[in-house]
Every structure is written in C-alpha cells, then in structure tokens.
C-alpha cells in the first residue's frame, strides 16, 4: 500500500480543489450553500415534474441550462425557488451542473 507523505497532503488538497466542483454531486445533493438538489423538483433522473411545472433537465444542452440559471438569477427571474438555487451557485458550480445534465440521456 502506498502512503502519501504528510508534507504532500496540502498539495493533494489543492489539486482536488483545482479540479472544480462536481456537477453530479451538486445536482443530486445541492451545494451546501443554499442551492437545493435539482432532484428535489426535477425528479431523481431529471425527467421533470409536470405537476409543478419543473421541466426535464436530462440531456438539455449546457448552454440552455446556463441561460436558464442566469435568467432566474437576474431581475426577470420570478420563480423564488429557482432564484434561490441560481443565486446560490457559483459560476463554476453552474457550469459543472450544466455539463453534468447535458451528459445524461434525455428522459
């Protein structure tokens, strides 16, 4: 078994942080800073929930997801839940989530 010398642990932590946020984790669990999991409203497989007008997200182009998040974070976004999510995600988190959702097969 290989062991990492203690002096290299801070470097390892920096490398993990530099990798950026994990869109899958955020989409399924939220970001811990105010953004709920996408699954809360959009379903476990991001298939959408017509009963609450939550659209399907699986397979949507990343540019579409990013544009919608920007809309909800801006002055014309009138959905309180989505405003909370959009404003609680950093730009890097938004990109990670959008990329993850785009990688999924359409529901």
N, C-alpha and C positions, 0 to 999 in steps of 0.2 A: 504494500500500500504506500502511495506517495503522500508525503506531507508537505504542506506549504510553510516555509519558514515564516515566523511571526513578522519579521520585517517586511515581508511582501504582502501581508494582509491589507494594509491601506491601499496599495496599488490594485489589488484584486477588487476591492470595493469601488474604486474609481472606474475600473473597466466595466463593471456591471452597471454602474450609474450612467456611464457614457453610452451604453447600448440603447438607452432610451426606454420609455415606458412600454409596457406590454399591452397592446390593444385588446387581446383576448381576455386578459385579467380584468381590465377596466370594463369591458363590455359585459362580462359575467358577474363582476363583484363591485363595480364602482371604483372610484379613485380614493376614497377615504377623506376627501376634502370637499364634500358637498355634492358630487356627481353620483347619482344612483346608477346601479347597473342598468344597462339597456334592456336586459331581460325582464326587468320589473314591469315594463309596459309593452314591450315589443315581442315578448314570448321567449321561451327557452331556446328556440332555434332561430330567433329573429324573424319569424314568419309574419309578424304583425298581429294586431288585435283590433278587428273592425268595431267591436263593441265600444271601444274608447277612442276610435279614430287614430290608432297608432299604426303607422304603415309598416310593411315588411322592410327590413333593412338588409337581410342576407342577399349578397350579390349585387347590391347597389354600387355604382361607381364611387370611388373615393371622393371624386370632385363633387358629386351630388351630396354626399353626407357632409362634407366640409362646408359646402354652400348653405345647407340647412342649419348646421350648427352656428355658422356666422349670422344667419338670419335671426335665429332665436336669441342670440347674444346681443343683437342690435336693437335699436329703438322700435323696429316694426315687428319684432317677435312677441306675440301676445299670449303665448302658452306659458303659464307660470312654471309648470314642471320642467318644460324644455329649456326655459330661460335659466333656471337653477342649474340644470345639467350643463348647458353650454357655457355659462359663465364660470363654472367650477372646474372646467377642463383647461389645462394649459394648451398652447398651440401644439406642442409635441404630443400631448395626450390625444388631442383631436385627430391629428394625423395618424397616430397609431391605431385608434379605434376605427377610423375611416378605412385604413388599409386592411385591417383585420376583416371588417364587414364585407369589403369588396372581394376578399379572397374566398368567401363562403359561396356555396352553390345557392342559386335563387330558390326560395321556398315555393 
